[in-house]
Amino acid sequence: MSWPRDDVKLNRVQALMAEEELDPLVVRAPDNVLYLTNFWGMKGYDAAVFPREGPPVLITIEPSAEEAAANAWTTGIALVPGYDPADPRPPLARTLEAVIEASRPYEKVGLELSLGTQAADRMVGEPTTFTKAWFDAFPQAADATPLLARARALKTEQEIVRMRLANEIAAAAMEHVAAGLEPGMKESEAAAIWEGFVHGEGTGWKGQVELALGFSLVWSGRGIRTFTATGHRPVQEHEPTLFEIWVCADGYWCDHTKNACPGKLDPAYEELLDVLLDVYGRALDHCRPGASLAALDVLIRDGLAEAGYPGQPSHPIAHGVGARAHEPPYAHQAGVGVIEEGMVLAIEPGAYWERGGGLRIEDNFLITADGPEKLSSYPDDFR
């Protein structure tokens, strides 16, 4: 669906551009194109030239013309052929030429020079890559990635509405899969039930979501560990099945870790869950405007160490969420920065046993003047 132009967001970006004396931003990462134009492309052949003053130019392929006209926050749309019988080059070569033409009137260009990760296009299987020609075309460009990170860290009212939709879909899908979770079911079957609900029911959710896509990692019992893929291990009775889950609703994300258990939870997991909930609660008490991000990392890790889990977890414990599932700011004890009103943070303490098993809990929290607001209705205490 089309969303009204988010002037609060766009004005913030332009104010930061004025601070850094950048004339246009040239962006190609699908999440940045979406952020600045509200257009979420199909194949990553898209780009945008976003000036400090005046309307932006969206570059996309001809088959996307109707969708761009319906959804983009600009009438400046340049179309390039997806296939040209006289030009054997890939479509991105033509996109680059259109970008160069659209940015020709400007002097100081900001480019995504230090982009490390990005959200994918609507096919969500093929993140776009940046070719050498893209950087060579703007040899004097300034790095616009820090500016975009600053702007994106604080969410507007519209962004929060869009993220609430993603959170609602994720929670409803968890309620659905938890109701049918049975011992002996493969982890991959549980994942498919959750993902199927997200895509099937989330697409069209409340008449406000054009496309919802779900992504998951599911582990059960001793299969719970970090950085491993979902497999065919069976769901365990009396032990948690952990769902590391993401929903993307029209380009805006949520990032959760939720659990479900068929049967009464084993006492060892009861004890670990109590530890995590205690640390989690103290972390949330910390999450108020002006609080240190570095201290948040230390608080969680020290709390887990005091409970007998030193060095845990092996993954980051807090990061921003928005037009990407993992985006700045990040909480790290060696880092800097403070928590600000308007941020949405994923907070995820976890502890894992050496021979497999363990737990993680995670939700997304909107930072308000009064503290954090949990965005998912699915409980972290899943007993």
C-alpha positions, -999 to +999 in steps of 0.1 A: +000+000+000+010+036-004+020+056+027+018+094+028+051+112+025+070+112+058+082+148+059+095+144+094+119+118+082+129+135+050+134+169+066+157+153+092+178+138+065+180+171+046+190+189+078+219+165+083+229+169+047+230+207+053+253+201+083+277+181+062+273+203+031+262+174+009+242+184-022+226+150-030+227+116-015+231+088-041+218+055-026+215+020-040+209-003-010+173-013-011+167-003+025+180+032+018+160+036-014+129+026+006+138+049+034+142+080+012+115+073-015+091+046-001+098+024-031+108-012-023+121-026-055+119-062-069+154-069-081+178-044-066+182-026-099+170+006-083+187+038-070+178+072-058+193+107-060+181+126-030+189+163-031+192+186-001+166+208-018+140+198-044+124+165-053+144+133-054+148+111-085+140+074-083+157+052-109+140+018-115+134-006-143+105-002-167+085-032-155+083-015-121+069+018-135+033+013-123+044+004-088+068+032-086+041+057-096+018+043-070+042+042-040+071+065-045+072+099-027+084+116-059+072+122-094+108+123-105+110+087-118+136+077-144+130+043-160+157+021-175+152-011-196+155-043-177+165-059-210+178-039-240+184-059-272+211-034-282+229-034-249+243-066-235+253-051-202+233-059-170+205-036-159+226-020-132+249-005-158+219+015-172+208+024-137+243+039-130+241+059-162+207+073-151+221+081-117+251+100-132+227+120-153+204+128-123+233+139-101+251+159-128+238+194-115+253+188-081+288+191-067+293+174-033+278+139-035+272+115-006+275+078-014+272+046+006+310+041+007+311+021+040+279+001+037+286-032+053+252-049+053+218-041+037+183-053+035+174-072+003+149-063-023+114-077-024+126-110-037+147-111-005+170-137-017+195-117-037+210-087-019+224-063-044+262-058-047+281-027-055+304-029-085+336-010-089+320+011-116+295+024-090+323+039-069+345+050-098+316+071-111+319+094-080+356+096-072+352+126-049+321+114-030+318+117+007+307+087+028+269+091+034+265+059+055+271+076+089+246+103+081+220+078+071+227+058+103+221+089+124+189+097+106+176+061+107+183+056+144+153+078+154+120+066+142+091+088+130+055+082+139+049+066+105+079+043+109+066+032+143+032+024+129+048+003+102+070-015+127+040-022+149+024-040+120+055-063+116+055-070+153+018-078+153+023-103+124+052-120+142+033-124+174+002-138+157+024-163+138+040-174+171+006-179+187-004-199+157+027-222+157+027-226+195-008-238+195+001-266+171+037-274+183+040-312+190+069-334+202+085-352+173+077-325+147+108-315+128+123-281+136+119-273+099+082-281+100+077-257+129+096-231+110+075-236+079+042-233+099+055-199+113+068-186+080+036-198+062+014-178+085+035-147+081+034-148+044-001-161+040-019-141+067+005-112+071+003-102+034-028-080+034-027-077+073-054-052+084-055-039+048-022-021+055+005-045+044+011-053+008+037-079+013+049-097+045+078-121+045+090-142+074+125-156+081+133-180+109+159-201+126+143-228+148+160-251+173+146-274+199+161-286+232+198-295+229+196-282+193+195-247+207+228-229+200+239-199+181+248-194+144+234-227+132+208-234+106+173-249+111+175-287+107+154-319+109+159-324+146+127-333+165+108-309+187+114-319+223+087-324+249+093-305+282+121-285+265+119-251+247+117-248+210+134-215+202+123-193+172+148-167+161+124-148+138+122-118+116+092-103+098+095-078+069+063-059+062+067-037+032+103-031+040+100-025+077+112-052+101+109-067+135+135-090+151+124-114+179+135-145+197+105-164+211+100-198+227+073-224+230+073-257+249+050-287+245+045-300+281+058-287+314+091-270+311+121-289+324+135-275+358+169-267+343+153-245+317+130-230+344+161-219+362+178-205+331+146-187+321+144-170+355+180-159+352+174-144+317+142-127+327+159-111+357+188-098+336+163-087+309+143-067+334+173-049+347+183-041+311+149-027+303+151-005+335+183+009+320+168+017+287+158+054+291+168+084+271+204+095+279+215+060+292+248+046+279+246+020+251+280+006+263+267+003+299+237-017+285+261-043+271+281-045+303+250-047+325+237-078+306+270-096+303+279-089+340+244-101+351+248-133+332+283-138+345+271-133+381+244-160+375+271-185+363+273-178+326+305-159+321+313-149+285+277-152+274+262-146+250+285-149+219+262-126+199+255-089+203+229-081+230+212-050+215+209-033+182+185-010+162+157-022+141+139-004+113+142-006+075+167-034+082+165-061+109+199-052+122+209-016+120+226+011+141+228+018+170+246-011+185+253-017+222+289-027+228+310-021+259+339-007+237+315+015+218+300+049+224+266+066+221+234+069+242+199+056+241+175+082+226+138+087+226+125+074+193+149+046+189+136+010+185+160-015+200+161-053+199+174-065+232+184-102+234+201-117+264+209-154+259+229-182+275+239-215+260+252-247+274+284-263+262+268-295+249+238-278+233+207-263+247+201-229+263+178-200+259+175-166+244+147-140+248+143-110+225+118-083+217+117-049+201+113-019+223+104+017+214+123+041+236+099+067+250+104+095+275+091+072+302+112+042+292+109+012+268+076+000+253+075-036+243+062-039+207+053-076+206+023-091+224+038-126+225+052-132+261+089-136+268+080-158+298+064-186+277+055-209+306 
